[in-house]
Amino acid sequence: MKELDFLPDWYRRNRRHQSHMRKQYLALLIASLAMMGFNVTATHRAHQAAAELTSHEVECARAEAVVSEFNLVTKELNDLRGKADLIARMDPKVDVAAVLAELSHLIGESVVMRRVDLVAEPFRRSPAGPETTGSVVRIAGTSENAGKPTWLGSTRCRVVLAGVAARPADVADLVCRLDQSSYFRQVSPSFSRGVKIQPGAPVAQENKTAPKAPETVEATEFEIICYLANYEETGK
């Protein structure tokens, strides 16, 4: 028995066309969804990258600030080190309080000091006269300090004692005490001479015209030069 097909051809063509269109729509929908998902993922990753870039920029700015501050601190530290080195080189390493205490212990009641000078000077001098050891800093700003050098480096301290003693024997006794003290070395009297003084008045100066005091006593004016024994001499 033969089957009869009553469906016209245009109907079949329409059905095939609709099926083909459904497949195309489905493919386009899948492609659109895939593109949307890719766009969402790409946008999210772009935002993450932008956030990371911003964070890196902030960290970079902080690092630059830290480096700048470190350079500034390093410069200040170098300046302070230079100043500390200069101060260390200018420091004569002399305990003035201890020296004065030793002098007050050695000087007897019959001796009155008029001047005590602590002068830093270099260890060696050239035959021509100027110093050959250490550097010199000249203090400017006042006429009193003009021409007075401040020595840098290794120096020794020269002590100049000037005063008045009741008798010449008191001067000799003071020289012996200084020579026996562990604080001083190379003790030598610069001069010693007799003078007349008025009790309660300053020491009279030579070649000074002044009326004679009604009461005067004989005394001995002296000057002693020595060096602090805060260094050791080594072989030449």
C-alpha positions in Angstrom: 0.0 0.0 0.0 1.5 3.3 -1.1 1.6 6.2 1.5 0.3 9.5 0.3 2.0 12.7 1.4 -0.5 15.6 1.6 2.0 18.2 3.0 3.0 20.7 0.4 6.7 21.5 -0.3 6.6 25.0 0.9 5.5 23.7 4.3 8.5 21.4 4.5 10.8 24.2 3.4 9.4 26.5 6.1 9.9 23.8 8.7 13.6 23.3 7.7 14.1 27.1 7.6 12.7 27.5 11.1 14.9 24.6 12.4 17.9 26.2 10.8 17.0 29.6 12.3 16.6 28.1 15.7 20.1 26.6 15.5 21.5 29.9 14.4 19.7 31.8 17.2 21.0 29.2 19.7 24.6 29.6 18.5 24.3 33.3 18.6 22.9 33.2 22.2 25.8 30.9 23.3 28.3 33.2 21.6 26.7 36.2 23.2 26.8 34.6 26.6 30.4 33.6 26.2 31.3 37.1 25.1 29.5 38.6 28.1 31.2 36.2 30.5 34.6 37.0 28.9 33.8 40.7 29.2 32.8 40.4 32.8 36.0 38.4 33.6 38.2 40.8 31.6 36.6 43.8 33.4 37.1 42.2 36.8 40.7 41.4 36.0 41.2 44.9 34.7 39.9 46.3 37.9 42.1 44.0 39.9 45.1 45.1 37.9 44.2 48.8 38.3 43.9 48.3 42.1 47.3 46.5 42.2 48.8 49.2 40.1 47.4 51.9 42.4 48.7 50.0 45.4 52.2 49.7 43.8 52.2 53.4 43.0 51.4 54.2 46.7 54.1 51.8 47.8 56.5 53.3 45.3 55.7 56.8 46.6 56.3 55.6 50.2 59.6 54.0 49.2 60.7 57.2 47.5 59.8 59.2 50.7 61.7 56.7 52.8 64.7 56.9 50.5 64.6 60.7 50.5 64.4 60.7 54.3 67.2 58.2 54.5 69.4 60.3 52.3 68.7 63.4 54.4 69.4 61.5 57.7 72.6 60.1 56.1 73.7 63.6 55.1 73.0 64.9 58.6 74.9 61.9 60.1 77.9 62.6 57.9 77.8 66.3 58.9 77.6 65.3 62.6 80.5 62.8 62.1 82.6 65.5 60.6 81.8 67.8 63.4 82.5 65.1 66.0 85.8 64.3 64.3 86.7 68.0 64.4 85.8 68.3 68.1 87.8 65.1 68.9 90.8 66.5 67.1 90.5 69.8 68.9 90.0 68.2 72.3 93.3 68.4 74.2 92.1 65.6 76.4 93.0 67.5 79.6 91.0 67.1 82.8 91.3 70.8 83.9 89.5 70.1 87.2 92.0 67.4 88.1 95.0 69.6 87.1 93.7 72.5 89.3 93.1 70.1 92.2 96.6 68.8 91.9 98.0 72.3 91.8 96.0 73.4 94.8 97.5 70.4 96.6 101.1 71.1 95.6 101.1 74.9 96.1 101.8 75.9 99.7 100.3 78.7 101.8 103.4 80.8 101.2 102.8 81.0 97.5 100.1 83.1 95.8 99.4 82.3 92.1 98.9 85.2 89.8 98.4 83.3 86.5 97.9 79.7 85.5 97.9 79.1 81.7 97.2 75.8 80.0 98.5 76.0 76.4 98.2 73.3 73.8 101.1 72.9 71.4 102.4 70.3 68.9 104.9 67.7 69.9 107.6 68.4 67.3 108.8 71.6 65.7 111.0 72.0 62.6 114.4 73.6 62.8 113.1 76.7 61.2 110.5 77.2 63.9 107.0 76.5 62.6 105.2 73.4 63.8 105.3 70.3 61.6 102.7 68.1 63.4 98.9 68.8 63.3 96.7 71.2 61.5 95.9 74.8 62.5 92.5 76.5 62.9 92.6 80.2 63.4 89.7 81.7 65.3 88.3 84.8 63.6 85.7 87.4 64.7 87.6 89.3 67.4 90.8 91.1 67.5 91.8 89.3 70.7 91.9 85.9 68.9 93.5 87.3 65.7 96.7 85.3 65.0 96.1 82.8 67.8 96.1 79.3 66.3 94.1 76.3 67.6 96.0 73.1 67.0 94.2 70.0 65.6 95.6 66.5 66.2 98.0 65.2 68.8 99.1 68.0 71.1 100.6 68.3 74.6 99.6 70.8 77.2 102.2 73.4 78.5 101.5 74.7 81.9 102.7 78.2 82.8 102.5 79.1 86.5 103.2 82.7 87.5 102.9 84.1 91.0 104.6 85.4 94.2 106.3 83.4 97.0 107.3 84.6 100.4 110.9 83.3 100.0 113.1 82.0 97.1 113.1 78.6 99.0 109.4 78.4 98.5 109.8 78.6 94.7 112.4 75.9 94.8 110.1 73.8 97.0 107.3 74.2 94.5 109.5 73.2 91.6 110.5 70.0 93.5 106.8 69.2 94.3 105.9 69.7 90.6 108.8 67.5 89.5 107.8 64.7 91.9 104.1 64.8 90.9 102.9 62.3 88.4 100.8 65.0 86.7 103.7 67.0 85.4 107.0 66.6 83.6 109.9 68.7 82.3 109.5 71.2 85.1 111.8 74.2 84.8 111.7 77.7 86.3 111.5 80.4 83.8 112.6 83.2 86.1 112.7 84.1 89.7 113.4 87.6 91.1 112.9 89.6 94.2 110.1 92.2 94.3 108.6 94.5 97.0 104.9 94.2 97.5 102.4 96.0 99.7 100.1 93.6 101.6 96.6 93.7 100.2 97.8 95.4 97.0 98.6 94.0 93.6 102.2 93.0 92.7 104.3 95.9 91.7 105.5 96.0 88.1 109.0 97.0 87.1 109.6 100.4 85.4 106.3 101.7 86.7 106.2 105.1 88.3 104.1 105.0 91.4 104.4 106.4 94.9 106.1 104.2 97.3 103.8 102.4 99.7 104.4 103.2 103.4 104.7 99.5 104.2 106.3 96.9 101.8 107.6 93.4 102.2 110.2 91.5 100.3 108.8 88.7 98.1 109.9 86.5 95.1 108.1 86.8 91.8 108.5 83.6 89.7 107.3 81.8 86.6 107.5 78.0 86.1 106.9 76.1 82.9 106.1 72.4 82.8 104.1 70.0 80.7 101.2 67.7 81.7 102.3 64.0 81.8 99.3 62.7 79.9 101.4 61.2 77.0 104.3 58.8 76.5 107.4 59.5 74.5 108.4 56.8 72.1 111.6 56.2 70.2 112.5 58.7 67.4 
